[in-house]
Structures are given as C-alpha cells and as structure tokens.
C-alpha cells in the first residue's frame, strides 16, 4: 500500500520547510515530482538532495499568487509528464499582527499568499486532473485554521487558514464527481524557516509545554505519513477531511 511508482506529485512551496520535507516523503515512495517555488535555485538544491531516490523531478519557478505563473506550471507539467496525480498546496507566508494593529497591505499579503493561492493553484491543476478523471488534492492549512490562540497575534493567518479549511470541504463536494478527492492537513508547531526563531524562545517553549499534550514540537518528516495517506490511491473514499497533525493541541 501507499506506493507512488508512476505517480506525479506537484508540490507548491517546495523549496523549504514542510514542502521540502513532504517532497522527500513522496520521493521515498517512488513518486515523480513537480516542485514549485519562487526560489528556483533552492528547488535545484532539493532536486539534488533527492537524487538518491531515482525519481524524475521537474523544478518550476512559480509565484502561486500569479495566475499566469500557475498556468505556465500546468503547461510544463503536462508537457513533461502528461498528468498530475497529486497536488499539495503548501506555499504560504504571513504577516503577524493583531486585528487592531494590522494594516490593509499586511492583511492582503497574507490572504493572497495563504488562501487565494490555494484557490488559483487548485483551479489550474484541478482542470488537468478533471481530464484524467483522477486526482488527489491536499491543502496544507494549520491548526490555527481551527482555533484562535492567546500567544501570537496573527489574525490574517487564522482567517486565511480557516478559509482553506472550508475551501477544502467545498472543493471536495464539487470535485468528487470527477474522481478527485480534496483534503486538508492542519499542522501544529513544526520547525520551518518562518517559525524557528519563535519556537526556540523560552517563552514559547513554556507555552507549548503547557498547551501541546505531547509536550513537544513536530519533528521533521512527521507530516509525511498524513500526506502519503491522503494522496494515495487507497484513500479513494476519503474526501473533505480536515486532519490535524498537532500533537493533540486541538484536542483540548
């Protein structure tokens, strides 16, 4: 079960963080990869790291807020592989401010990067999947899309990830008839380029110890099993699911 030989997996935000980790997870199971990000030189680094798995890897420079870039990525994917079996919407960034302090530009940056991009990329690659009558779409939301928090004021991030959660349900209902499943993963605290400085502070370590039942952050690769399951052929009757991978944070 859960083998990906001859499958094509498209990952946005693949140059670092969780996207990079999941690229390794899919490659280890035999998947061919399409890696999308703005920093193409970082994508080449990832490609070199994954050479040991002997899979075909296509790297494409792509700004996921730009519809023209996304359409070009679909064209190149179709030209190279002829299909896209799995899409992982992982690209994201955030301006962290509270509701009373955040300005319009900071709000719009976060919503565009974390929510509107998911719509645009899903629309583009979803149409490619529709042609094949098969697809697995996995949206990387956040546990912050399910709850608020008292430690970090980040209102736009909460709003965008909450939007991804219900976008996932709506898209799952719409696309089911085409053989396409749509699910979301809601990660808890994982180390990435964007989170490391905050997670390593004594204040935040104390907060996490008090609020995460497993009393630790997620380790590299601990998100991969959820992605491999939801992207698999075997998960054919699983759609519209919102799966927290958060050490129990949203359970209490």
C-alpha positions as CSV (number, residue, x, y, z in Angstrom):
1,X,0.0,0.0,0.0
2,X,0.9,3.7,-0.4
3,X,3.4,3.2,-3.2
4,X,3.7,6.0,-5.7
5,X,5.5,4.5,-8.6
6,X,4.5,6.2,-11.9
7,X,2.5,8.8,-9.9
8,X,3.2,12.5,-10.4
9,X,3.1,14.7,-7.3
10,X,3.0,18.5,-7.6
11,X,4.1,20.5,-4.5
12,X,4.0,24.3,-4.1
13,X,6.3,25.9,-1.6
14,X,8.7,23.0,-2.2
15,X,11.9,25.0,-1.7
16,X,11.9,24.8,2.1
17,X,10.1,23.9,5.3
18,X,7.2,21.4,5.2
19,X,7.1,21.4,1.4
20,X,10.7,20.2,1.2
21,X,10.0,17.6,3.9
22,X,7.0,16.2,2.0
23,X,8.9,16.2,-1.3
24,X,11.3,13.8,0.4
25,X,8.5,11.7,1.7
26,X,6.8,11.3,-1.7
27,X,10.1,10.6,-3.4
28,X,11.0,7.9,-0.9
29,X,7.8,6.1,-2.0
30,X,8.7,6.3,-5.7
31,X,6.8,9.4,-6.8
32,X,7.9,11.6,-9.7
33,X,7.8,15.3,-8.6
34,X,7.0,18.7,-9.8
35,X,8.4,21.2,-7.4
36,X,7.1,24.8,-7.5
37,X,8.5,27.9,-5.7
38,X,9.8,31.4,-6.3
39,X,13.4,30.5,-5.4
40,X,14.3,28.2,-8.3
41,X,17.9,27.9,-7.0
42,X,16.6,26.4,-3.8
43,X,14.4,24.0,-5.8
44,X,17.6,22.8,-7.5
45,X,19.1,22.1,-4.1
46,X,16.1,20.0,-3.2
47,X,16.3,18.2,-6.5
48,X,19.9,17.3,-5.8
49,X,19.1,16.1,-2.3
50,X,16.5,13.7,-3.8
51,X,18.7,12.2,-6.5
52,X,19.2,9.0,-4.3
53,X,15.6,8.0,-4.9
54,X,16.0,7.8,-8.7
55,X,12.7,9.6,-9.5
56,X,12.1,12.2,-12.2
57,X,11.9,15.7,-10.8
58,X,10.8,18.8,-12.6
59,X,11.5,22.2,-11.0
60,X,9.5,25.3,-12.0
61,X,9.8,28.9,-10.8
62,X,6.3,29.9,-9.8
63,X,4.7,32.6,-7.8
64,X,1.5,31.0,-6.5
65,X,-0.3,34.3,-6.3
66,X,0.2,34.9,-10.0
67,X,-2.3,33.1,-12.3
68,X,0.0,33.3,-15.4
69,X,2.8,31.6,-13.5
70,X,0.4,28.9,-12.4
71,X,-0.9,28.3,-15.9
72,X,2.6,28.0,-17.2
73,X,3.4,25.5,-14.5
74,X,0.4,23.4,-15.6
75,X,1.6,23.6,-19.2
76,X,5.1,22.5,-18.3
77,X,3.8,19.7,-16.1
78,X,1.5,18.4,-18.8
79,X,4.3,18.7,-21.4
80,X,6.8,16.8,-19.3
81,X,4.6,14.2,-17.5
82,X,1.3,14.3,-19.3
83,X,-0.6,14.5,-16.0
84,X,-0.7,15.5,-12.3
85,X,-2.0,12.8,-9.9
86,X,-1.5,14.6,-6.6
87,X,-1.4,18.3,-5.8
88,X,-0.1,19.5,-2.4
89,X,-0.8,23.2,-1.8
90,X,1.9,24.0,0.7
91,X,3.2,27.5,-0.2
92,X,2.5,30.2,2.4
93,X,3.7,33.2,4.3
94,X,2.2,35.5,6.9
95,X,2.4,39.0,8.4
96,X,1.8,38.5,12.1
97,X,-0.2,41.3,13.7
98,X,-3.4,41.5,15.8
99,X,-6.8,42.7,14.5
100,X,-6.4,46.2,15.9
101,X,-2.8,46.7,14.6
102,X,-2.8,45.0,11.2
103,X,-2.9,47.3,8.1
104,X,-4.6,46.6,4.8
105,X,-1.4,45.6,3.0
106,X,-0.4,43.1,5.7
107,X,-3.9,41.6,5.6
108,X,-4.0,41.3,1.8
109,X,-0.5,39.8,1.6
110,X,-1.4,37.0,4.0
111,X,-4.8,36.3,2.4
112,X,-3.4,36.3,-1.1
113,X,-0.4,34.1,-0.2
114,X,-2.2,31.6,2.1
115,X,-5.8,31.4,0.7
116,X,-6.2,32.9,-2.7
117,X,-3.2,31.0,-4.0
118,X,-4.8,27.7,-2.9
119,X,-7.9,28.6,-5.0
120,X,-5.8,29.6,-8.0
121,X,-3.5,26.5,-8.0
122,X,-6.4,24.1,-7.3
123,X,-8.4,25.6,-10.2
124,X,-5.5,25.2,-12.6
125,X,-4.3,21.7,-11.7
126,X,-7.9,20.6,-10.9
127,X,-8.8,21.1,-14.5
128,X,-5.8,18.9,-15.5
129,X,-7.0,16.3,-13.1
130,X,-10.5,16.5,-14.4
131,X,-9.3,15.5,-17.9
132,X,-7.9,12.3,-16.3
133,X,-10.9,11.7,-14.1
134,X,-8.4,11.2,-11.2
135,X,-6.8,13.4,-8.6
136,X,-5.7,13.9,-5.0
137,X,-5.5,17.5,-3.7
138,X,-4.0,18.1,-0.3
139,X,-4.2,21.6,1.2
140,X,-1.8,22.4,4.0
141,X,-3.9,24.5,6.4
142,X,-3.0,24.9,10.1
143,X,-4.4,24.1,13.5
144,X,-4.7,27.9,13.6
145,X,-7.4,27.5,11.0
146,X,-9.4,25.6,13.6
147,X,-8.9,27.6,16.8
148,X,-7.7,31.0,18.0
149,X,-4.6,31.5,20.1
150,X,-3.5,33.7,23.1
151,X,0.2,33.7,22.4
152,X,0.8,35.2,18.9
153,X,-1.5,37.9,17.4
154,X,-1.8,36.7,13.8
155,X,-5.4,37.5,12.7
156,X,-4.9,37.2,9.0
157,X,-3.2,33.8,9.3
158,X,-6.1,32.5,11.3
159,X,-8.5,33.9,8.8
160,X,-6.7,32.5,5.8
161,X,-6.2,29.0,7.2
162,X,-9.8,28.9,8.3
163,X,-10.7,29.8,4.8
164,X,-8.5,26.9,3.5
165,X,-10.3,24.5,5.8
166,X,-13.8,25.3,4.4
167,X,-12.5,25.8,0.9
168,X,-11.3,22.2,1.2
169,X,-14.8,21.0,2.1
170,X,-16.5,22.9,-0.7
171,X,-14.0,21.8,-3.3
172,X,-14.3,18.2,-2.1
173,X,-18.0,18.4,-2.7
174,X,-17.7,19.9,-6.1
175,X,-14.9,17.7,-7.5
176,X,-16.0,14.3,-6.2
177,X,-17.8,13.6,-9.4
178,X,-14.6,13.9,-11.4
179,X,-12.7,11.3,-9.3
180,X,-10.8,14.0,-7.4
181,X,-10.5,14.0,-3.6
182,X,-9.7,17.2,-1.7
183,X,-8.5,17.0,1.9
184,X,-6.6,19.3,4.3
185,X,-3.8,18.7,6.8
186,X,-3.6,21.1,9.8
187,X,-0.1,21.0,11.1
188,X,0.8,22.1,14.6
189,X,4.1,23.5,15.6
190,X,6.8,22.4,13.2
191,X,10.3,23.9,12.6
192,X,10.5,25.8,9.3
193,X,12.3,28.9,8.2
194,X,9.4,31.0,9.3
195,X,8.9,29.5,12.7
196,X,12.3,28.6,14.1
197,X,13.1,31.9,15.8
198,X,9.8,32.0,17.6
199,X,9.7,28.3,18.6
200,X,13.2,28.4,20.1
201,X,12.3,31.2,22.6
202,X,12.0,30.1,26.2
203,X,8.6,31.9,26.4
204,X,7.2,29.9,23.5
205,X,8.7,26.6,24.7
206,X,6.9,27.1,28.0
207,X,3.7,27.9,26.2
208,X,3.9,24.8,24.0
209,X,4.7,22.6,27.0
210,X,1.5,23.8,28.7
211,X,-0.7,23.6,25.6
212,X,0.5,20.7,23.5
213,X,-0.4,17.3,25.1
214,X,2.7,15.6,23.6
215,X,4.8,18.4,25.1
216,X,7.0,18.9,22.0
217,X,7.1,20.3,18.5
218,X,6.6,18.1,15.4
219,X,9.8,16.5,14.1
220,X,11.0,16.7,10.5
221,X,9.0,14.1,8.5
222,X,6.2,13.6,10.9
223,X,3.8,15.3,8.5
224,X,4.7,13.0,5.7
225,X,2.6,10.0,6.7
226,X,-0.6,12.1,6.6
227,X,0.2,13.4,3.1
228,X,1.2,10.0,1.8
229,X,-2.1,8.5,3.1
230,X,-4.3,11.3,1.7
231,X,-2.5,11.3,-1.7
232,X,-2.7,7.6,-2.1
233,X,-4.9,5.5,-4.5
234,X,-6.1,3.6,-1.4
235,X,-7.6,6.8,0.1
236,X,-10.2,6.8,-2.7
237,X,-13.2,7.2,-0.4
238,X,-11.7,9.9,1.8
239,X,-12.6,13.4,0.8
240,X,-13.4,16.6,2.7
241,X,-11.4,15.5,5.7
242,X,-9.6,18.1,7.9
243,X,-6.7,16.2,9.6
244,X,-4.8,17.9,12.4
245,X,-1.2,16.7,12.9
246,X,-0.6,18.8,16.0
247,X,0.5,16.6,19.0
248,X,-3.0,17.0,20.4
249,X,-3.2,20.8,20.5
250,X,-6.7,20.9,19.1
251,X,-8.0,18.0,21.2
252,X,-8.0,20.0,24.4
